[in-house]
Every structure is written in C-alpha cells, then in structure tokens.
Amino acid sequence: MCEGNLERYVEVSGRRPEPAALAFYRLRWALDDVAIFVDQFRRPHERTPDTEVARSAFAGTVEELTA
C-alpha cells in the first residue's frame, strides 16, 4: 500500500493495519495472480495482445515474488 494511502486509511478509520497482515495480503494476491495466469496458459490459447499483457504481468509477479 502506498504510504499516503495507508496514512489516509489510518486517518479515516482510526486504525493502523498490522504490517504482517498487509504483507500476507500482498503475498496472497500475488499467488492468486500466479494461479490465474498458470490456468490461463495451460489452456489452449493463441498469441494475442491480451496474452502478451498477461505474460508480462505473470513475469513481473514472479519476479516480485522471488525478489
């Protein structure tokens, strides 16, 4: 979460999320994305602008997870 967004959330809600909970949420989101991409690429598909965007997003997500 962008620091400005986090501070706005704290200001509006009066609560600061636990850093571990935010990290877990980010990890889960990334793993969900990987699962969706793998499912998409395992099915028959053609090379299209949409699959190129998905391939690039998949590569970026895997790179973030391994960093």
mmCIF file as gemmi writes it, N, C-alpha and C atoms, coordinates in Angstrom:
data_model
loop_
_atom_site.group_PDB
_atom_site.id
_atom_site.type_symbol
_atom_site.label_atom_id
_atom_site.label_alt_id
_atom_site.label_comp_id
_atom_site.label_asym_id
_atom_site.label_entity_id
_atom_site.label_seq_id
_atom_site.pdbx_PDB_ins_code
_atom_site.Cartn_x
_atom_site.Cartn_y
_atom_site.Cartn_z
_atom_site.occupancy
_atom_site.B_iso_or_equiv
_atom_site.pdbx_formal_charge
_atom_site.auth_seq_id
_atom_site.auth_asym_id
_atom_site.pdbx_PDB_model_num
ATOM 1 N N . MET Axp A 1 ? 0.862 -1.176 0 1 0 ? 1 A 1
ATOM 2 C CA . MET Axp A 1 ? 0 0 0 1 0 ? 1 A 1
ATOM 3 C C . MET Axp A 1 ? 0.901 1.23 0 1 0 ? 1 A 1
ATOM 4 N N . CYS Axp A 2 ? 0.571 2.16 -0.846 1 0 ? 2 A 1
ATOM 5 C CA . CYS Axp A 2 ? 1.311 3.412 -0.907 1 0 ? 2 A 1
ATOM 6 C C . CYS Axp A 2 ? 1.22 4.104 0.457 1 0 ? 2 A 1
ATOM 7 N N . GLU Axp A 3 ? 2.335 4.669 0.905 1 0 ? 3 A 1
ATOM 8 C CA . GLU Axp A 3 ? 2.379 5.277 2.24 1 0 ? 3 A 1
ATOM 9 C C . GLU Axp A 3 ? 1.29 6.33 2.422 1 0 ? 3 A 1
ATOM 10 N N . GLY Axp A 4 ? 1.042 7.145 1.406 1 0 ? 4 A 1
ATOM 11 C CA . GLY Axp A 4 ? -0.011 8.16 1.509 1 0 ? 4 A 1
ATOM 12 C C . GLY Axp A 4 ? -1.382 7.534 1.688 1 0 ? 4 A 1
ATOM 13 N N . ASN Axp A 5 ? -1.636 6.435 0.983 1 0 ? 5 A 1
ATOM 14 C CA . ASN Axp A 5 ? -2.918 5.744 1.121 1 0 ? 5 A 1
ATOM 15 C C . ASN Axp A 5 ? -3.054 5.137 2.509 1 0 ? 5 A 1
ATOM 16 N N . LEU Axp A 6 ? -1.969 4.577 3.02 1 0 ? 6 A 1
ATOM 17 C CA . LEU Axp A 6 ? -2.008 3.982 4.359 1 0 ? 6 A 1
ATOM 18 C C . LEU Axp A 6 ? -2.308 5.051 5.407 1 0 ? 6 A 1
ATOM 19 N N . GLU Axp A 7 ? -1.654 6.183 5.298 1 0 ? 7 A 1
ATOM 20 C CA . GLU Axp A 7 ? -1.897 7.255 6.274 1 0 ? 7 A 1
ATOM 21 C C . GLU Axp A 7 ? -3.319 7.778 6.17 1 0 ? 7 A 1
ATOM 22 N N . ARG Axp A 8 ? -3.835 7.855 4.97 1 0 ? 8 A 1
ATOM 23 C CA . ARG Axp A 8 ? -5.235 8.297 4.797 1 0 ? 8 A 1
ATOM 24 C C . ARG Axp A 8 ? -6.176 7.29 5.434 1 0 ? 8 A 1
ATOM 25 N N . TYR Axp A 9 ? -5.905 5.991 5.234 1 0 ? 9 A 1
ATOM 26 C CA . TYR Axp A 9 ? -6.725 4.941 5.841 1 0 ? 9 A 1
ATOM 27 C C . TYR Axp A 9 ? -6.713 5.076 7.364 1 0 ? 9 A 1
ATOM 28 N N . VAL Axp A 10 ? -5.528 5.28 7.937 1 0 ? 10 A 1
ATOM 29 C CA . VAL Axp A 10 ? -5.414 5.43 9.397 1 0 ? 10 A 1
ATOM 30 C C . VAL Axp A 10 ? -6.203 6.65 9.86 1 0 ? 10 A 1
ATOM 31 N N . GLU Axp A 11 ? -6.091 7.729 9.113 1 0 ? 11 A 1
ATOM 32 C CA . GLU Axp A 11 ? -6.805 8.957 9.468 1 0 ? 11 A 1
ATOM 33 C C . GLU Axp A 11 ? -8.318 8.75 9.461 1 0 ? 11 A 1
ATOM 34 N N . VAL Axp A 12 ? -8.825 8.095 8.446 1 0 ? 12 A 1
ATOM 35 C CA . VAL Axp A 12 ? -10.271 7.912 8.293 1 0 ? 12 A 1
ATOM 36 C C . VAL Axp A 12 ? -10.807 6.846 9.24 1 0 ? 12 A 1
ATOM 37 N N . SER Axp A 13 ? -10.079 5.741 9.387 1 0 ? 13 A 1
ATOM 38 C CA . SER Axp A 13 ? -10.589 4.615 10.178 1 0 ? 13 A 1
ATOM 39 C C . SER Axp A 13 ? -10.191 4.671 11.645 1 0 ? 13 A 1
ATOM 40 N N . GLY Axp A 14 ? -9.106 5.379 11.928 1 0 ? 14 A 1
ATOM 41 C CA . GLY Axp A 14 ? -8.616 5.398 13.297 1 0 ? 14 A 1
ATOM 42 C C . GLY Axp A 14 ? -7.853 4.132 13.663 1 0 ? 14 A 1
ATOM 43 N N . ARG Axp A 15 ? -7.549 3.296 12.68 1 0 ? 15 A 1
ATOM 44 C CA . ARG Axp A 15 ? -6.839 2.034 12.926 1 0 ? 15 A 1
ATOM 45 C C . ARG Axp A 15 ? -5.671 1.904 11.967 1 0 ? 15 A 1
ATOM 46 N N . ARG Axp A 16 ? -4.564 1.372 12.48 1 0 ? 16 A 1
ATOM 47 C CA . ARG Axp A 16 ? -3.401 1.104 11.647 1 0 ? 16 A 1
ATOM 48 C C . ARG Axp A 16 ? -3.313 -0.408 11.436 1 0 ? 16 A 1
ATOM 49 N N . PRO Axp A 17 ? -3.353 -0.856 10.181 1 0 ? 17 A 1
ATOM 50 C CA . PRO Axp A 17 ? -3.261 -2.302 9.917 1 0 ? 17 A 1
ATOM 51 C C . PRO Axp A 17 ? -1.908 -2.855 10.368 1 0 ? 17 A 1
ATOM 52 N N . GLU Axp A 18 ? -1.924 -4.098 10.767 1 0 ? 18 A 1
ATOM 53 C CA . GLU Axp A 18 ? -0.69 -4.781 11.147 1 0 ? 18 A 1
ATOM 54 C C . GLU Axp A 18 ? 0.189 -4.969 9.914 1 0 ? 18 A 1
ATOM 55 N N . PRO Axp A 19 ? 1.468 -4.627 9.995 1 0 ? 19 A 1
ATOM 56 C CA . PRO Axp A 19 ? 2.36 -4.821 8.848 1 0 ? 19 A 1
ATOM 57 C C . PRO Axp A 19 ? 2.385 -6.269 8.353 1 0 ? 19 A 1
ATOM 58 N N . ALA Axp A 20 ? 2.343 -7.234 9.26 1 0 ? 20 A 1
ATOM 59 C CA . ALA Axp A 20 ? 2.354 -8.645 8.847 1 0 ? 20 A 1
ATOM 60 C C . ALA Axp A 20 ? 1.087 -8.987 8.068 1 0 ? 20 A 1
ATOM 61 N N . ALA Axp A 21 ? -0.039 -8.42 8.465 1 0 ? 21 A 1
ATOM 62 C CA . ALA Axp A 21 ? -1.295 -8.678 7.754 1 0 ? 21 A 1
ATOM 63 C C . ALA Axp A 21 ? -1.242 -8.091 6.352 1 0 ? 21 A 1
ATOM 64 N N . LEU Axp A 22 ? -0.674 -6.891 6.212 1 0 ? 22 A 1
ATOM 65 C CA . LEU Axp A 22 ? -0.537 -6.284 4.887 1 0 ? 22 A 1
ATOM 66 C C . LEU Axp A 22 ? 0.402 -7.102 4.009 1 0 ? 22 A 1
ATOM 67 N N . ALA Axp A 23 ? 1.495 -7.579 4.576 1 0 ? 23 A 1
ATOM 68 C CA . ALA Axp A 23 ? 2.442 -8.405 3.818 1 0 ? 23 A 1
ATOM 69 C C . ALA Axp A 23 ? 1.784 -9.705 3.377 1 0 ? 23 A 1
ATOM 70 N N . PHE Axp A 24 ? 1.016 -10.32 4.256 1 0 ? 24 A 1
ATOM 71 C CA . PHE Axp A 24 ? 0.319 -11.553 3.908 1 0 ? 24 A 1
ATOM 72 C C . PHE Axp A 24 ? -0.695 -11.309 2.8 1 0 ? 24 A 1
ATOM 73 N N . TYR Axp A 25 ? -1.415 -10.203 2.89 1 0 ? 25 A 1
ATOM 74 C CA . TYR Axp A 25 ? -2.41 -9.862 1.862 1 0 ? 25 A 1
ATOM 75 C C . TYR Axp A 25 ? -1.727 -9.703 0.508 1 0 ? 25 A 1
ATOM 76 N N . ARG Axp A 26 ? -0.59 -8.994 0.468 1 0 ? 26 A 1
ATOM 77 C CA . ARG Axp A 26 ? 0.143 -8.811 -0.793 1 0 ? 26 A 1
ATOM 78 C C . ARG Axp A 26 ? 0.61 -10.146 -1.354 1 0 ? 26 A 1
ATOM 79 N N . LEU Axp A 27 ? 1.113 -11.016 -0.475 1 0 ? 27 A 1
ATOM 80 C CA . LEU Axp A 27 ? 1.585 -12.331 -0.91 1 0 ? 27 A 1
ATOM 81 C C . LEU Axp A 27 ? 0.421 -13.143 -1.477 1 0 ? 27 A 1
ATOM 82 N N . ARG Axp A 28 ? -0.694 -13.162 -0.768 1 0 ? 28 A 1
ATOM 83 C CA . ARG Axp A 28 ? -1.848 -13.923 -1.235 1 0 ? 28 A 1
ATOM 84 C C . ARG Axp A 28 ? -2.325 -13.406 -2.582 1 0 ? 28 A 1
ATOM 85 N N . TRP Axp A 29 ? -2.37 -12.098 -2.747 1 0 ? 29 A 1
ATOM 86 C CA . TRP Axp A 29 ? -2.807 -11.507 -4.012 1 0 ? 29 A 1
ATOM 87 C C . TRP Axp A 29 ? -1.88 -11.968 -5.139 1 0 ? 29 A 1
ATOM 88 N N . ALA Axp A 30 ? -0.575 -11.917 -4.909 1 0 ? 30 A 1
ATOM 89 C CA . ALA Axp A 30 ? 0.383 -12.321 -5.936 1 0 ? 30 A 1
ATOM 90 C C . ALA Axp A 30 ? 0.239 -13.803 -6.274 1 0 ? 30 A 1
ATOM 91 N N . LEU Axp A 31 ? 0.06 -14.646 -5.262 1 0 ? 31 A 1
ATOM 92 C CA . LEU Axp A 31 ? -0.098 -16.076 -5.518 1 0 ? 31 A 1
ATOM 93 C C . LEU Axp A 31 ? -1.401 -16.374 -6.256 1 0 ? 31 A 1
ATOM 94 N N . ASP Axp A 32 ? -2.452 -15.643 -5.933 1 0 ? 32 A 1
ATOM 95 C CA . ASP Axp A 32 ? -3.709 -15.781 -6.686 1 0 ? 32 A 1
ATOM 96 C C . ASP Axp A 32 ? -3.485 -15.425 -8.153 1 0 ? 32 A 1
ATOM 97 N N . ASP Axp A 33 ? -2.75 -14.336 -8.395 1 0 ? 33 A 1
ATOM 98 C CA . ASP Axp A 33 ? -2.454 -13.942 -9.774 1 0 ? 33 A 1
ATOM 99 C C . ASP Axp A 33 ? -1.688 -15.04 -10.501 1 0 ? 33 A 1
ATOM 100 N N . VAL Axp A 34 ? -0.677 -15.611 -9.853 1 0 ? 34 A 1
ATOM 101 C CA . VAL Axp A 34 ? 0.108 -16.683 -10.474 1 0 ? 34 A 1
ATOM 102 C C . VAL Axp A 34 ? -0.802 -17.852 -10.835 1 0 ? 34 A 1
ATOM 103 N N . ALA Axp A 35 ? -1.673 -18.245 -9.933 1 0 ? 35 A 1
ATOM 104 C CA . ALA Axp A 35 ? -2.575 -19.366 -10.189 1 0 ? 35 A 1
ATOM 105 C C . ALA Axp A 35 ? -3.486 -19.081 -11.383 1 0 ? 35 A 1
ATOM 106 N N . ILE Axp A 36 ? -3.988 -17.87 -11.479 1 0 ? 36 A 1
ATOM 107 C CA . ILE Axp A 36 ? -4.865 -17.496 -12.587 1 0 ? 36 A 1
ATOM 108 C C . ILE Axp A 36 ? -4.093 -17.524 -13.906 1 0 ? 36 A 1
ATOM 109 N N . PHE Axp A 37 ? -2.876 -16.968 -13.9 1 0 ? 37 A 1
ATOM 110 C CA . PHE Axp A 37 ? -2.066 -16.97 -15.118 1 0 ? 37 A 1
ATOM 111 C C . PHE Axp A 37 ? -1.713 -18.39 -15.552 1 0 ? 37 A 1
ATOM 112 N N . VAL Axp A 38 ? -1.313 -19.223 -14.615 1 0 ? 38 A 1
ATOM 113 C CA . VAL Axp A 38 ? -0.957 -20.602 -14.959 1 0 ? 38 A 1
ATOM 114 C C . VAL Axp A 38 ? -2.162 -21.321 -15.554 1 0 ? 38 A 1
ATOM 115 N N . ASP Axp A 39 ? -3.318 -21.142 -14.961 1 0 ? 39 A 1
ATOM 116 C CA . ASP Axp A 39 ? -4.534 -21.754 -15.507 1 0 ? 39 A 1
ATOM 117 C C . ASP Axp A 39 ? -4.788 -21.265 -16.93 1 0 ? 39 A 1
ATOM 118 N N . GLN Axp A 40 ? -4.636 -19.967 -17.14 1 0 ? 40 A 1
ATOM 119 C CA . GLN Axp A 40 ? -4.859 -19.387 -18.471 1 0 ? 40 A 1
ATOM 120 C C . GLN Axp A 40 ? -3.863 -19.966 -19.486 1 0 ? 40 A 1
ATOM 121 N N . PHE Axp A 41 ? -2.596 -20.057 -19.118 1 0 ? 41 A 1
ATOM 122 C CA . PHE Axp A 41 ? -1.578 -20.501 -20.073 1 0 ? 41 A 1
ATOM 123 C C . PHE Axp A 41 ? -1.578 -22.009 -20.292 1 0 ? 41 A 1
ATOM 124 N N . ARG Axp A 42 ? -2.144 -22.764 -19.387 1 0 ? 42 A 1
ATOM 125 C CA . ARG Axp A 42 ? -2.231 -24.212 -19.585 1 0 ? 42 A 1
ATOM 126 C C . ARG Axp A 42 ? -3.337 -24.578 -20.563 1 0 ? 42 A 1
ATOM 127 N N . ARG Axp A 43 ? -4.289 -23.703 -20.753 1 0 ? 43 A 1
ATOM 128 C CA . ARG Axp A 43 ? -5.39 -23.945 -21.686 1 0 ? 43 A 1
ATOM 129 C C . ARG Axp A 43 ? -4.932 -23.578 -23.1 1 0 ? 43 A 1
ATOM 130 N N . PRO Axp A 44 ? -5.548 -24.159 -24.091 1 0 ? 44 A 1
ATOM 131 C CA . PRO Axp A 44 ? -5.221 -23.746 -25.457 1 0 ? 44 A 1
ATOM 132 C C . PRO Axp A 44 ? -5.471 -22.246 -25.628 1 0 ? 44 A 1
ATOM 133 N N . HIS Axp A 45 ? -4.519 -21.574 -26.202 1 0 ? 45 A 1
ATOM 134 C CA . HIS Axp A 45 ? -4.657 -20.138 -26.427 1 0 ? 45 A 1
ATOM 135 C C . HIS Axp A 45 ? -3.773 -19.721 -27.589 1 0 ? 45 A 1
ATOM 136 N N . GLU Axp A 46 ? -4.043 -18.568 -28.099 1 0 ? 46 A 1
ATOM 137 C CA . GLU Axp A 46 ? -3.264 -18.001 -29.183 1 0 ? 46 A 1
ATOM 138 C C . GLU Axp A 46 ? -2.497 -16.799 -28.666 1 0 ? 46 A 1
ATOM 139 N N . ARG Axp A 47 ? -1.464 -16.441 -29.389 1 0 ? 47 A 1
ATOM 140 C CA . ARG Axp A 47 ? -0.695 -15.26 -29.027 1 0 ? 47 A 1
ATOM 141 C C . ARG Axp A 47 ? -1.471 -14.03 -29.508 1 0 ? 47 A 1
ATOM 142 N N . THR Axp A 48 ? -1.927 -13.258 -28.564 1 0 ? 48 A 1
ATOM 143 C CA . THR Axp A 48 ? -2.695 -12.044 -28.846 1 0 ? 48 A 1
ATOM 144 C C . THR Axp A 48 ? -2.139 -10.916 -27.984 1 0 ? 48 A 1
ATOM 145 N N . PRO Axp A 49 ? -2.548 -9.685 -28.244 1 0 ? 49 A 1
ATOM 146 C CA . PRO Axp A 49 ? -2.12 -8.601 -27.349 1 0 ? 49 A 1
ATOM 147 C C . PRO Axp A 49 ? -2.511 -8.874 -25.886 1 0 ? 49 A 1
ATOM 148 N N . ASP Axp A 50 ? -3.674 -9.47 -25.657 1 0 ? 50 A 1
ATOM 149 C CA . ASP Axp A 50 ? -4.101 -9.784 -24.287 1 0 ? 50 A 1
ATOM 150 C C . ASP Axp A 50 ? -3.192 -10.822 -23.632 1 0 ? 50 A 1
ATOM 151 N N . THR Axp A 51 ? -2.82 -11.865 -24.384 1 0 ? 51 A 1
ATOM 152 C CA . THR Axp A 51 ? -1.937 -12.882 -23.782 1 0 ? 51 A 1
ATOM 153 C C . THR Axp A 51 ? -0.543 -12.323 -23.569 1 0 ? 51 A 1
ATOM 154 N N . GLU Axp A 52 ? -0.118 -11.377 -24.391 1 0 ? 52 A 1
ATOM 155 C CA . GLU Axp A 52 ? 1.186 -10.738 -24.174 1 0 ? 52 A 1
ATOM 156 C C . GLU Axp A 52 ? 1.178 -9.896 -22.9 1 0 ? 52 A 1
ATOM 157 N N . VAL Axp A 53 ? 0.085 -9.196 -22.668 1 0 ? 53 A 1
ATOM 158 C CA . VAL Axp A 53 ? -0.046 -8.425 -21.417 1 0 ? 53 A 1
ATOM 159 C C . VAL Axp A 53 ? -0.045 -9.382 -20.226 1 0 ? 53 A 1
ATOM 160 N N . ALA Axp A 54 ? -0.778 -10.476 -20.337 1 0 ? 54 A 1
ATOM 161 C CA . ALA Axp A 54 ? -0.829 -11.463 -19.254 1 0 ? 54 A 1
ATOM 162 C C . ALA Axp A 54 ? 0.55 -12.071 -19.015 1 0 ? 54 A 1
ATOM 163 N N . ARG Axp A 55 ? 1.279 -12.381 -20.082 1 0 ? 55 A 1
ATOM 164 C CA . ARG Axp A 55 ? 2.611 -12.958 -19.941 1 0 ? 55 A 1
ATOM 165 C C . ARG Axp A 55 ? 3.552 -11.983 -19.238 1 0 ? 55 A 1
ATOM 166 N N . SER Axp A 56 ? 3.474 -10.725 -19.609 1 0 ? 56 A 1
ATOM 167 C CA . SER Axp A 56 ? 4.311 -9.713 -18.979 1 0 ? 56 A 1
ATOM 168 C C . SER Axp A 56 ? 3.952 -9.545 -17.496 1 0 ? 56 A 1
ATOM 169 N N . ALA Axp A 57 ? 2.652 -9.517 -17.203 1 0 ? 57 A 1
ATOM 170 C CA . ALA Axp A 57 ? 2.216 -9.395 -15.807 1 0 ? 57 A 1
ATOM 171 C C . ALA Axp A 57 ? 2.63 -10.617 -14.998 1 0 ? 57 A 1
ATOM 172 N N . PHE Axp A 58 ? 2.526 -11.796 -15.595 1 0 ? 58 A 1
ATOM 173 C CA . PHE Axp A 58 ? 2.957 -13.03 -14.93 1 0 ? 58 A 1
ATOM 174 C C . PHE Axp A 58 ? 4.446 -12.961 -14.604 1 0 ? 58 A 1
ATOM 175 N N . ALA Axp A 59 ? 5.251 -12.569 -15.578 1 0 ? 59 A 1
ATOM 176 C CA . ALA Axp A 59 ? 6.698 -12.471 -15.358 1 0 ? 59 A 1
ATOM 177 C C . ALA Axp A 59 ? 7.01 -11.466 -14.254 1 0 ? 59 A 1
ATOM 178 N N . GLY Axp A 60 ? 6.319 -10.323 -14.255 1 0 ? 60 A 1
ATOM 179 C CA . GLY Axp A 60 ? 6.544 -9.323 -13.22 1 0 ? 60 A 1
ATOM 180 C C . GLY Axp A 60 ? 6.151 -9.812 -11.843 1 0 ? 60 A 1
ATOM 181 N N . THR Axp A 61 ? 5.055 -10.547 -11.768 1 0 ? 61 A 1
ATOM 182 C CA . THR Axp A 61 ? 4.607 -11.085 -10.473 1 0 ? 61 A 1
ATOM 183 C C . THR Axp A 61 ? 5.602 -12.105 -9.946 1 0 ? 61 A 1
ATOM 184 N N . VAL Axp A 62 ? 6.061 -12.998 -10.81 1 0 ? 62 A 1
ATOM 185 C CA . VAL Axp A 62 ? 7.057 -13.997 -10.39 1 0 ? 62 A 1
ATOM 186 C C . VAL Axp A 62 ? 8.348 -13.312 -9.958 1 0 ? 62 A 1
ATOM 187 N N . GLU Axp A 63 ? 8.752 -12.285 -10.69 1 0 ? 63 A 1
ATOM 188 C CA . GLU Axp A 63 ? 9.956 -11.544 -10.318 1 0 ? 63 A 1
ATOM 189 C C . GLU Axp A 63 ? 9.797 -10.909 -8.931 1 0 ? 63 A 1
ATOM 190 N N . GLU Axp A 64 ? 8.657 -10.314 -8.665 1 0 ? 64 A 1
ATOM 191 C CA . GLU Axp A 64 ? 8.409 -9.712 -7.345 1 0 ? 64 A 1
ATOM 192 C C . GLU Axp A 64 ? 8.434 -10.778 -6.242 1 0 ? 64 A 1
ATOM 193 N N . LEU Axp A 65 ? 7.855 -11.926 -6.521 1 0 ? 65 A 1
ATOM 194 C CA . LEU Axp A 65 ? 7.816 -12.987 -5.514 1 0 ? 65 A 1
ATOM 195 C C . LEU Axp A 65 ? 9.202 -13.55 -5.207 1 0 ? 65 A 1
ATOM 196 N N . THR Axp A 66 ? 10.089 -13.52 -6.185 1 0 ? 66 A 1
ATOM 197 C CA . THR Axp A 66 ? 11.416 -14.1 -5.979 1 0 ? 66 A 1
ATOM 198 C C . THR Axp A 66 ? 12.449 -13.079 -5.528 1 0 ? 66 A 1
ATOM 199 N N . ALA Axp A 67 ? 12.056 -11.809 -5.475 1 0 ? 67 A 1
ATOM 200 C CA . ALA Axp A 67 ? 12.997 -10.753 -5.058 1 0 ? 67 A 1
ATOM 201 C C . ALA Axp A 67 ? 13.22 -10.767 -3.555 1 0 ? 67 A 1
